[in-house]
Amino acid sequence: MEKKVLKFFTVDNMEKEAAYLNEMAQQGWFFKEYKRFRYHFEKGEPAKYNYAIDYKETTGDEEEYKTLFADAGWENVYKYPILQGNWMYFRKPVTPGETDEAIFTDKESLVHLFQKIRKRWSLFGGLISLFLLLFAVFLPYNSLQIFYAILIIILVVLYGKMFINLTRKINNLNSNT
């Protein structure tokens, strides 16, 4: 049996997304893939899993990367290609008596990840907003201009929020030395 759930997480909320996937596994729904803002789950016996998400730039070393995680007991569940890279979804069963495990065990690698995500997604959001602004400016005045203006405002707020949240996370990690 398959279940599809419409849910949206922004890139600055990877931890919340992983927690959501953990919670679904405990209910017996195991993450399979993500398409069109929908999480696809397969039904199984409820189990405690530790899900983790990483953003891996396309550099040609994907097999080594996956092997490194597999050797540490992480199963690559799904990869979502976007912005010359992939969101990589991993999971690892949590055995009784074990604590939750993370793929980022040191703050430097987590800071690097947040910086990489902030840079890529801020650039992407800025370019999309600029593109829409040019459309809005050069179109004859009509309802499309209003639509584009609203869309630009939404994108600026959304990507601005992501930039601020990621910057806050980076600063918090750097100040906890």
Buried (B, 14 or more C-beta within 10 A) or exposed (E): EEBEEEEEBBBBBBEEBBEBBBEBBEEBBBBBBBEEEBBBBEEEEEEEBBBBBBBBEEEEEBEEBBEEBEEEEBEBBBBBEEBEBBBBBBBBEBEEEEEEEEBBEEBEEBBEBBBBBBEBBBEBBBEBBEEBBEBBEEEEEEEEBEBBBEBBEEBBEBBEEBBEBBBEBBEEBEEEE
